[in-house]
């Protein structure tokens, strides 16, 4: 009986720990995706403005 209770306790604590790790991993991935999205938005905004000005200069020269 004691062996069975020990097995159940080990199983339950292992399951909780794995679930906590999965949750932490999901949060970390979410933060990384948000950071990448912010960098992409900033790059596109800056490059878009500079490219529009460059194309306007080329159009004016033509």
PyMOL Python script that loads the backbone (N, CA, C, O; Angstrom):
from pymol import cmd

cmd.read_pdbstr("""\
ATOM      1  N   UNK A   1       0.817  -1.192   0.000  1.00  0.00           N
ATOM      2  CA  UNK A   1       0.000   0.000   0.000  1.00  0.00           C
ATOM      3  C   UNK A   1       0.863   1.260   0.000  1.00  0.00           C
ATOM      4  O   UNK A   1       0.571   2.225  -0.706  1.00  0.00           O
ATOM      5  N   UNK A   2       1.927   1.237   0.798  1.00  0.00           N
ATOM      6  CA  UNK A   2       2.822   2.385   0.868  1.00  0.00           C
ATOM      7  C   UNK A   2       3.514   2.618  -0.472  1.00  0.00           C
ATOM      8  O   UNK A   2       3.732   3.764  -0.865  1.00  0.00           O
ATOM      9  N   UNK A   3       3.854   1.556  -1.168  1.00  0.00           N
ATOM     10  CA  UNK A   3       4.477   1.675  -2.486  1.00  0.00           C
ATOM     11  C   UNK A   3       3.514   2.340  -3.463  1.00  0.00           C
ATOM     12  O   UNK A   3       3.916   3.210  -4.236  1.00  0.00           O
ATOM     13  N   UNK A   4       2.262   1.942  -3.434  1.00  0.00           N
ATOM     14  CA  UNK A   4       1.267   2.529  -4.325  1.00  0.00           C
ATOM     15  C   UNK A   4       1.092   4.022  -4.042  1.00  0.00           C
ATOM     16  O   UNK A   4       1.040   4.818  -4.980  1.00  0.00           O
ATOM     17  N   UNK A   5       1.000   4.416  -2.773  1.00  0.00           N
ATOM     18  CA  UNK A   5       0.858   5.828  -2.423  1.00  0.00           C
ATOM     19  C   UNK A   5       2.094   6.629  -2.838  1.00  0.00           C
ATOM     20  O   UNK A   5       1.982   7.767  -3.292  1.00  0.00           O
ATOM     21  N   UNK A   6       3.250   6.036  -2.681  1.00  0.00           N
ATOM     22  CA  UNK A   6       4.483   6.690  -3.109  1.00  0.00           C
ATOM     23  C   UNK A   6       4.489   6.897  -4.619  1.00  0.00           C
ATOM     24  O   UNK A   6       4.901   7.949  -5.107  1.00  0.00           O
ATOM     25  N   UNK A   7       4.028   5.885  -5.358  1.00  0.00           N
ATOM     26  CA  UNK A   7       3.945   5.988  -6.814  1.00  0.00           C
ATOM     27  C   UNK A   7       2.975   7.087  -7.232  1.00  0.00           C
ATOM     28  O   UNK A   7       3.277   7.866  -8.135  1.00  0.00           O
ATOM     29  N   UNK A   8       1.823   7.157  -6.590  1.00  0.00           N
ATOM     30  CA  UNK A   8       0.825   8.173  -6.918  1.00  0.00           C
ATOM     31  C   UNK A   8       1.372   9.565  -6.616  1.00  0.00           C
ATOM     32  O   UNK A   8       1.190  10.486  -7.412  1.00  0.00           O
ATOM     33  N   UNK A   9       2.031   9.725  -5.489  1.00  0.00           N
ATOM     34  CA  UNK A   9       2.596  11.025  -5.130  1.00  0.00           C
ATOM     35  C   UNK A   9       3.662  11.443  -6.148  1.00  0.00           C
ATOM     36  O   UNK A   9       3.695  12.600  -6.569  1.00  0.00           O
ATOM     37  N   UNK A  10       4.516  10.525  -6.537  1.00  0.00           N
ATOM     38  CA  UNK A  10       5.541  10.823  -7.538  1.00  0.00           C
ATOM     39  C   UNK A  10       4.904  11.192  -8.867  1.00  0.00           C
ATOM     40  O   UNK A  10       5.343  12.135  -9.526  1.00  0.00           O
ATOM     41  N   UNK A  11       3.886  10.468  -9.261  1.00  0.00           N
ATOM     42  CA  UNK A  11       3.211  10.741 -10.533  1.00  0.00           C
ATOM     43  C   UNK A  11       2.565  12.121 -10.523  1.00  0.00           C
ATOM     44  O   UNK A  11       2.681  12.867 -11.495  1.00  0.00           O
ATOM     45  N   UNK A  12       1.891  12.462  -9.442  1.00  0.00           N
ATOM     46  CA  UNK A  12       1.213  13.753  -9.371  1.00  0.00           C
ATOM     47  C   UNK A  12       2.199  14.914  -9.338  1.00  0.00           C
ATOM     48  O   UNK A  12       1.970  15.922 -10.006  1.00  0.00           O
ATOM     49  N   UNK A  13       3.281  14.804  -8.585  1.00  0.00           N
ATOM     50  CA  UNK A  13       4.255  15.900  -8.532  1.00  0.00           C
ATOM     51  C   UNK A  13       4.984  16.037  -9.862  1.00  0.00           C
ATOM     52  O   UNK A  13       5.288  17.158 -10.271  1.00  0.00           O
ATOM     53  N   UNK A  14       5.269  14.956 -10.539  1.00  0.00           N
ATOM     54  CA  UNK A  14       5.930  15.020 -11.838  1.00  0.00           C
ATOM     55  C   UNK A  14       5.007  15.672 -12.865  1.00  0.00           C
ATOM     56  O   UNK A  14       5.460  16.480 -13.676  1.00  0.00           O
ATOM     57  N   UNK A  15       3.739  15.338 -12.840  1.00  0.00           N
ATOM     58  CA  UNK A  15       2.773  15.901 -13.780  1.00  0.00           C
ATOM     59  C   UNK A  15       2.638  17.404 -13.562  1.00  0.00           C
ATOM     60  O   UNK A  15       2.610  18.160 -14.533  1.00  0.00           O
ATOM     61  N   UNK A  16       2.556  17.845 -12.336  1.00  0.00           N
ATOM     62  CA  UNK A  16       2.439  19.275 -12.048  1.00  0.00           C
ATOM     63  C   UNK A  16       3.682  20.022 -12.507  1.00  0.00           C
ATOM     64  O   UNK A  16       3.575  21.110 -13.071  1.00  0.00           O
ATOM     65  N   UNK A  17       4.851  19.456 -12.274  1.00  0.00           N
ATOM     66  CA  UNK A  17       6.097  20.107 -12.657  1.00  0.00           C
ATOM     67  C   UNK A  17       6.181  20.245 -14.169  1.00  0.00           C
ATOM     68  O   UNK A  17       6.601  21.292 -14.662  1.00  0.00           O
ATOM     69  N   UNK A  18       5.794  19.220 -14.916  1.00  0.00           N
ATOM     70  CA  UNK A  18       5.834  19.289 -16.371  1.00  0.00           C
ATOM     71  C   UNK A  18       4.851  20.325 -16.888  1.00  0.00           C
ATOM     72  O   UNK A  18       5.151  21.040 -17.844  1.00  0.00           O
ATOM     73  N   UNK A  19       3.678  20.415 -16.267  1.00  0.00           N
ATOM     74  CA  UNK A  19       2.695  21.409 -16.685  1.00  0.00           C
ATOM     75  C   UNK A  19       3.217  22.815 -16.424  1.00  0.00           C
ATOM     76  O   UNK A  19       3.016  23.715 -17.240  1.00  0.00           O
ATOM     77  N   UNK A  20       3.884  23.007 -15.295  1.00  0.00           N
ATOM     78  CA  UNK A  20       4.442  24.321 -14.992  1.00  0.00           C
ATOM     79  C   UNK A  20       5.525  24.691 -15.990  1.00  0.00           C
ATOM     80  O   UNK A  20       5.607  25.844 -16.412  1.00  0.00           O
ATOM     81  N   UNK A  21       6.360  23.728 -16.375  1.00  0.00           N
ATOM     82  CA  UNK A  21       7.401  23.994 -17.356  1.00  0.00           C
ATOM     83  C   UNK A  21       6.785  24.339 -18.705  1.00  0.00           C
ATOM     84  O   UNK A  21       7.272  25.227 -19.405  1.00  0.00           O
ATOM     85  N   UNK A  22       5.734  23.651 -19.064  1.00  0.00           N
ATOM     86  CA  UNK A  22       5.080  23.938 -20.344  1.00  0.00           C
ATOM     87  C   UNK A  22       4.498  25.340 -20.336  1.00  0.00           C
ATOM     88  O   UNK A  22       4.600  26.055 -21.332  1.00  0.00           O
ATOM     89  N   UNK A  23       3.896  25.740 -19.245  1.00  0.00           N
ATOM     90  CA  UNK A  23       3.324  27.071 -19.141  1.00  0.00           C
ATOM     91  C   UNK A  23       4.399  28.144 -19.219  1.00  0.00           C
ATOM     92  O   UNK A  23       4.217  29.167 -19.878  1.00  0.00           O
ATOM     93  N   UNK A  24       5.516  27.908 -18.546  1.00  0.00           N
ATOM     94  CA  UNK A  24       6.611  28.875 -18.596  1.00  0.00           C
ATOM     95  C   UNK A  24       7.178  28.960 -20.004  1.00  0.00           C
ATOM     96  O   UNK A  24       7.505  30.048 -20.477  1.00  0.00           O
ATOM     97  N   UNK A  25       7.294  27.834 -20.670  1.00  0.00           N
ATOM     98  CA  UNK A  25       7.813  27.833 -22.028  1.00  0.00           C
ATOM     99  C   UNK A  25       6.878  28.580 -22.960  1.00  0.00           C
ATOM    100  O   UNK A  25       7.339  29.322 -23.828  1.00  0.00           O
ATOM    101  N   UNK A  26       5.592  28.405 -22.804  1.00  0.00           N
ATOM    102  CA  UNK A  26       4.628  29.107 -23.643  1.00  0.00           C
ATOM    103  C   UNK A  26       4.716  30.616 -23.423  1.00  0.00           C
ATOM    104  O   UNK A  26       4.618  31.385 -24.379  1.00  0.00           O
ATOM    105  N   UNK A  27       4.898  31.037 -22.196  1.00  0.00           N
ATOM    106  CA  UNK A  27       5.039  32.469 -21.902  1.00  0.00           C
ATOM    107  C   UNK A  27       6.316  33.005 -22.518  1.00  0.00           C
ATOM    108  O   UNK A  27       6.317  34.099 -23.083  1.00  0.00           O
ATOM    109  N   UNK A  28       7.408  32.252 -22.418  1.00  0.00           N
ATOM    110  CA  UNK A  28       8.673  32.688 -23.004  1.00  0.00           C
ATOM    111  C   UNK A  28       8.556  32.814 -24.512  1.00  0.00           C
ATOM    112  O   UNK A  28       9.037  33.789 -25.090  1.00  0.00           O
ATOM    113  N   UNK A  29       7.930  31.851 -25.153  1.00  0.00           N
ATOM    114  CA  UNK A  29       7.741  31.940 -26.600  1.00  0.00           C
ATOM    115  C   UNK A  29       6.854  33.125 -26.961  1.00  0.00           C
ATOM    116  O   UNK A  29       7.106  33.803 -27.957  1.00  0.00           O
ATOM    117  N   UNK A  30       5.841  33.379 -26.182  1.00  0.00           N
ATOM    118  CA  UNK A  30       4.974  34.520 -26.432  1.00  0.00           C
ATOM    119  C   UNK A  30       5.728  35.839 -26.329  1.00  0.00           C
ATOM    120  O   UNK A  30       5.527  36.740 -27.143  1.00  0.00           O
ATOM    121  N   UNK A  31       6.596  35.951 -25.328  1.00  0.00           N
ATOM    122  CA  UNK A  31       7.404  37.163 -25.193  1.00  0.00           C
ATOM    123  C   UNK A  31       8.374  37.322 -26.360  1.00  0.00           C
ATOM    124  O   UNK A  31       8.580  38.432 -26.852  1.00  0.00           O
ATOM    125  N   UNK A  32       8.966  36.224 -26.802  1.00  0.00           N
ATOM    126  CA  UNK A  32       9.882  36.299 -27.944  1.00  0.00           C
ATOM    127  C   UNK A  32       9.144  36.721 -29.209  1.00  0.00           C
ATOM    128  O   UNK A  32       9.654  37.539 -29.974  1.00  0.00           O
ATOM    129  N   UNK A  33       7.968  36.183 -29.436  1.00  0.00           N
ATOM    130  CA  UNK A  33       7.181  36.548 -30.613  1.00  0.00           C
ATOM    131  C   UNK A  33       6.804  38.021 -30.556  1.00  0.00           C
ATOM    132  O   UNK A  33       6.860  38.711 -31.575  1.00  0.00           O
ATOM    133  N   UNK A  34       6.424  38.510 -29.392  1.00  0.00           N
ATOM    134  CA  UNK A  34       6.072  39.924 -29.248  1.00  0.00           C
ATOM    135  C   UNK A  34       7.277  40.816 -29.528  1.00  0.00           C
ATOM    136  O   UNK A  34       7.148  41.838 -30.202  1.00  0.00           O
ATOM    137  N   UNK A  35       8.443  40.439 -29.018  1.00  0.00           N
ATOM    138  CA  UNK A  35       9.652  41.222 -29.252  1.00  0.00           C
ATOM    139  C   UNK A  35      10.025  41.235 -30.726  1.00  0.00           C
ATOM    140  O   UNK A  35      10.395  42.279 -31.262  1.00  0.00           O
ATOM    141  N   UNK A  36       9.934  40.098 -31.378  1.00  0.00           N
ATOM    142  CA  UNK A  36      10.238  40.019 -32.814  1.00  0.00           C
ATOM    143  C   UNK A  36       9.254  40.873 -33.604  1.00  0.00           C
ATOM    144  O   UNK A  36       9.649  41.561 -34.545  1.00  0.00           O
ATOM    145  N   UNK A  37       7.990  40.837 -33.234  1.00  0.00           N
ATOM    146  CA  UNK A  37       6.981  41.644 -33.926  1.00  0.00           C
ATOM    147  C   UNK A  37       7.270  43.133 -33.768  1.00  0.00           C
ATOM    148  O   UNK A  37       7.126  43.892 -34.726  1.00  0.00           O
ATOM    149  N   UNK A  38       7.671  43.556 -32.588  1.00  0.00           N
ATOM    150  CA  UNK A  38       7.998  44.966 -32.361  1.00  0.00           C
ATOM    151  C   UNK A  38       9.188  45.390 -33.214  1.00  0.00           C
ATOM    152  O   UNK A  38       9.179  46.471 -33.802  1.00  0.00           O
ATOM    153  N   UNK A  39      10.211  44.542 -33.281  1.00  0.00           N
ATOM    154  CA  UNK A  39      11.384  44.855 -34.095  1.00  0.00           C
ATOM    155  C   UNK A  39      11.005  44.938 -35.569  1.00  0.00           C
ATOM    156  O   UNK A  39      11.463  45.840 -36.270  1.00  0.00           O
ATOM    157  N   UNK A  40      10.193  44.031 -36.042  1.00  0.00           N
ATOM    158  CA  UNK A  40       9.775  44.045 -37.454  1.00  0.00           C
ATOM    159  C   UNK A  40       8.963  45.300 -37.757  1.00  0.00           C
ATOM    160  O   UNK A  40       9.176  45.942 -38.786  1.00  0.00           O
ATOM    161  N   UNK A  41       8.044  45.650 -36.879  1.00  0.00           N
ATOM    162  CA  UNK A  41       7.231  46.848 -37.100  1.00  0.00           C
ATOM    163  C   UNK A  41       8.104  48.096 -37.132  1.00  0.00           C
ATOM    164  O   UNK A  41       7.908  48.969 -37.977  1.00  0.00           O
ATOM    165  N   UNK A  42       9.063  48.188 -36.220  1.00  0.00           N
ATOM    166  CA  UNK A  42       9.955  49.352 -36.197  1.00  0.00           C
ATOM    167  C   UNK A  42      10.801  49.404 -37.465  1.00  0.00           C
ATOM    168  O   UNK A  42      10.972  50.479 -38.041  1.00  0.00           O
ATOM    169  N   UNK A  43      11.332  48.275 -37.910  1.00  0.00           N
ATOM    170  CA  UNK A  43      12.158  48.243 -39.111  1.00  0.00           C
ATOM    171  C   UNK A  43      11.353  48.617 -40.346  1.00  0.00           C
ATOM    172  O   UNK A  43      11.822  49.390 -41.182  1.00  0.00           O
ATOM    173  N   UNK A  44      10.165  48.085 -40.467  1.00  0.00           N
ATOM    174  CA  UNK A  44       9.332  48.387 -41.633  1.00  0.00           C
ATOM    175  C   UNK A  44       8.935  49.863 -41.632  1.00  0.00           C
ATOM    176  O   UNK A  44       8.902  50.491 -42.690  1.00  0.00           O
ATOM    177  N   UNK A  45       8.639  50.413 -40.479  1.00  0.00           N
ATOM    178  CA  UNK A  45       8.274  51.828 -40.391  1.00  0.00           C
ATOM    179  C   UNK A  45       9.437  52.715 -40.825  1.00  0.00           C
ATOM    180  O   UNK A  45       9.260  53.631 -41.628  1.00  0.00           O
ATOM    181  N   UNK A  46      10.626  52.440 -40.292  1.00  0.00           N
ATOM    182  CA  UNK A  46      11.792  53.257 -40.641  1.00  0.00           C
ATOM    183  C   UNK A  46      12.185  53.083 -42.100  1.00  0.00           C
ATOM    184  O   UNK A  46      12.427  54.066 -42.801  1.00  0.00           O
ATOM    185  N   UNK A  47      12.250  51.855 -42.556  1.00  0.00           N
ATOM    186  CA  UNK A  47      12.634  51.610 -43.944  1.00  0.00           C
ATOM    187  C   UNK A  47      11.576  52.108 -44.912  1.00  0.00           C
ATOM    188  O   UNK A  47      11.912  52.599 -45.990  1.00  0.00           O
ATOM    189  N   UNK A  48      10.324  51.994 -44.553  1.00  0.00           N
ATOM    190  CA  UNK A  48       9.245  52.458 -45.415  1.00  0.00           C
ATOM    191  C   UNK A  48       9.322  53.953 -45.646  1.00  0.00           C
ATOM    192  O   UNK A  48       9.143  54.420 -46.771  1.00  0.00           O
ATOM    193  N   UNK A  49       9.585  54.703 -44.600  1.00  0.00           N
ATOM    194  CA  UNK A  49       9.706  56.157 -44.719  1.00  0.00           C
ATOM    195  C   UNK A  49      10.908  56.527 -45.576  1.00  0.00           C
ATOM    196  O   UNK A  49      10.804  57.387 -46.451  1.00  0.00           O
ATOM    197  N   UNK A  50      12.050  55.886 -45.334  1.00  0.00           N
ATOM    198  CA  UNK A  50      13.258  56.178 -46.103  1.00  0.00           C
ATOM    199  C   UNK A  50      13.099  55.766 -47.564  1.00  0.00           C
ATOM    200  O   UNK A  50      13.545  56.484 -48.459  1.00  0.00           O
ATOM    201  N   UNK A  51      12.477  54.632 -47.811  1.00  0.00           N
ATOM    202  CA  UNK A  51      12.280  54.190 -49.196  1.00  0.00           C
ATOM    203  C   UNK A  51      11.318  55.100 -49.943  1.00  0.00           C
ATOM    204  O   UNK A  51      11.516  55.372 -51.127  1.00  0.00           O
ATOM    205  N   UNK A  52      10.292  55.568 -49.275  1.00  0.00           N
ATOM    206  CA  UNK A  52       9.348  56.483 -49.920  1.00  0.00           C
ATOM    207  C   UNK A  52      10.053  57.766 -50.328  1.00  0.00           C
ATOM    208  O   UNK A  52       9.815  58.284 -51.419  1.00  0.00           O
ATOM    209  N   UNK A  53      10.921  58.286 -49.460  1.00  0.00           N
ATOM    210  CA  UNK A  53      11.674  59.497 -49.787  1.00  0.00           C
ATOM    211  C   UNK A  53      12.643  59.239 -50.937  1.00  0.00           C
ATOM    212  O   UNK A  53      12.792  60.088 -51.816  1.00  0.00           O
ATOM    213  N   UNK A  54      13.295  58.100 -50.945  1.00  0.00           N
ATOM    214  CA  UNK A  54      14.230  57.755 -52.022  1.00  0.00           C
ATOM    215  C   UNK A  54      13.512  57.627 -53.352  1.00  0.00           C
ATOM    216  O   UNK A  54      13.992  58.144 -54.361  1.00  0.00           O
ATOM    217  N   UNK A  55      12.388  56.959 -53.378  1.00  0.00           N
ATOM    218  CA  UNK A  55      11.626  56.813 -54.620  1.00  0.00           C
ATOM    219  C   UNK A  55      11.087  58.161 -55.095  1.00  0.00           C
ATOM    220  O   UNK A  55      10.985  58.404 -56.298  1.00  0.00           O
ATOM    221  N   UNK A  56      10.749  59.020 -54.164  1.00  0.00           N
ATOM    222  CA  UNK A  56      10.272  60.353 -54.544  1.00  0.00           C
ATOM    223  C   UNK A  56      11.406  61.156 -55.202  1.00  0.00           C
ATOM    224  O   UNK A  56      11.177  61.869 -56.179  1.00  0.00           O
ATOM    225  N   UNK A  57      12.621  61.037 -54.666  1.00  0.00           N
ATOM    226  CA  UNK A  57      13.772  61.719 -55.252  1.00  0.00           C
ATOM    227  C   UNK A  57      14.042  61.198 -56.671  1.00  0.00           C
ATOM    228  O   UNK A  57      14.340  61.977 -57.577  1.00  0.00           O
ATOM    229  N   UNK A  58      13.939  59.910 -56.851  1.00  0.00           N
ATOM    230  CA  UNK A  58      14.157  59.317 -58.172  1.00  0.00           C
ATOM    231  C   UNK A  58      13.076  59.790 -59.130  1.00  0.00           C
ATOM    232  O   UNK A  58      13.370  60.129 -60.277  1.00  0.00           O
ATOM    233  N   UNK A  59      11.836  59.816 -58.677  1.00  0.00           N
ATOM    234  CA  UNK A  59      10.739  60.275 -59.527  1.00  0.00           C
ATOM    235  C   UNK A  59      10.907  61.746 -59.896  1.00  0.00           C
ATOM    236  O   UNK A  59      10.629  62.133 -61.031  1.00  0.00           O
ATOM    237  N   UNK A  60      11.355  62.561 -58.959  1.00  0.00           N
ATOM    238  CA  UNK A  60      11.572  63.985 -59.245  1.00  0.00           C
ATOM    239  C   UNK A  60      12.715  64.180 -60.251  1.00  0.00           C
ATOM    240  O   UNK A  60      12.658  65.071 -61.099  1.00  0.00           O
ATOM    241  N   UNK A  61      13.751  63.337 -60.147  1.00  0.00           N
ATOM    242  CA  UNK A  61      14.886  63.444 -61.067  1.00  0.00           C
ATOM    243  C   UNK A  61      14.492  63.041 -62.475  1.00  0.00           C
ATOM    244  O   UNK A  61      15.024  63.574 -63.449  1.00  0.00           O
ATOM    245  N   UNK A  62      13.558  62.101 -62.588  1.00  0.00           N
ATOM    246  CA  UNK A  62      13.128  61.675 -63.921  1.00  0.00           C
ATOM    247  C   UNK A  62      12.206  62.714 -64.532  1.00  0.00           C
ATOM    248  O   UNK A  62      11.737  62.538 -65.656  1.00  0.00           O
TER     249      UNK A  62
END
""", "prot")
cmd.dss("prot")
cmd.show_as("cartoon", "prot")
cmd.util.cbc("prot")
cmd.orient("prot")
